[in-house]
Amino acid sequence: MNSMERPLEPPRLQSLLSFFLVIDGVRRTLGLDIEEALLYLGIGYLNTERIQKLGSRGYIAATNVSSAADFVNLPKETARRKIARLVEGGLVVNSGGIVVSDITRWFQFIEQLPVRGDGRG
């Protein structure tokens, strides 16, 4: 059996299901399409990278359209249009850089994702 035929382990399937449930929750709760939901989550991730790396010494850092587009693998123009819609909806602010407007709400979505305890993630 090659790697393409190998069945996924139940924990991986559960993680995948959790990922889709979180994306769907973001999409439905905030009234977004799938690309907007991915950008919202990706912008929050990019905003919180300093916290992830530095812990309590970290801070929220703004990002830009190019970085957000690259992070979620979207064409820059598509990302720009979708981010403009997120700004219109009050979900992100674009003033000298793009920042999730309510980081606490963003963290609530992220906390729904499973944490891998196998040392690989």
N, C-alpha and C positions, 0 to 999 in steps of 0.2 A: 504494500500500500504506500503510495507516495504521499508527500505532505499535502497535496491538494485534496486527497481522499480521506485524510485523517479527520475523524470527528472532533469537534470542539469539546473541550472539557466543560462540565456543567458550570463551574465558576466563571469561565469566560463567557459563556452564553448568558449568564445572569448579569454580568457586567455590561454586555452589549444591550441587553434588554433595558437595564437601568439607564444607559446612555440615551436610548431612544425615548424612554419615558420622560427623562429630564428635558430633552429637546422638545418633545411634544408639549410638556407642561409650560415651558417658556413660550412656545409658539401660541398656544391657546390662551394662556393667562394674559399675555401682553399684546395679543392680536397681531402677531408677526408671521411672515412667511418663513420658510426654512432657512433661507440665506440670511435674513435679518436676525433670526434667532441665533444662528452661528456667529454672526458678527457681534451681536450683543454679548454673547458669552466670551468670544475671543477678545473683544475690547476690554472686558473686565479682567480677563487673564493678563493681558498686556499691562493694564493699569496696576495690577497687583504683583507683578514680577519682583519688584524690589522687596516687598513684604515677604514673598516666598523665599528669597535669597538671604535677606538680612534679619528676618524675624521681627522682633519688636522695634528694631532700629530702622525698619523699612518704611516706605511711604508710598502713597498713590502717585503714579507718574503718568502723565498724559501720553497718548500715542498719536499716530497719524494715519491717514487713509492708506498710504502705501504699506505700512507695517501691518495694519489690520487686514488688508487684502491679501498680503503674502501669508499671514498666519492662517487664514481660513481657506487659502488657495482659490481666491476669486479674482477675476479681472478687476483692475483698479477702477475703471469707470463704473462697473457694477457695484463695487463696494462703495464708491462715492455716492451713488444714487441711494443705495440702501441705508447708508449712514445718515444721509440727509433726512430720510424718513424717520430714522431713530431719533434724530434731533427734533423733528417736528412733533413726534410723540412724547418728547420729554424724557426719553430713556437714556440718552447721552447728551453731553454738552460739548460743543465744539468752539472753544474760545482759546486760541493759542495752542490747541491740541485737543484730542478727543478723550473724554472721561465719562465713565458710567455715572449717571446723575445720582443714583441711590445705590451705593456699594453694598449696603446692608441687605437690600433686596437681592442684589446679584449673588451675594454669599448664600442666601437662603436657597437659591436654585442649585448652587454648587454643592451644598451640603447634602443634597439628595443623591449625589453620585457615590458609588461604592468606593471604598479605599482598599487598594490592593495590599495585602499583608504578606505577599510571598517574596518580598525583597527585590522584585523585578520592576516595580512600577513606581 
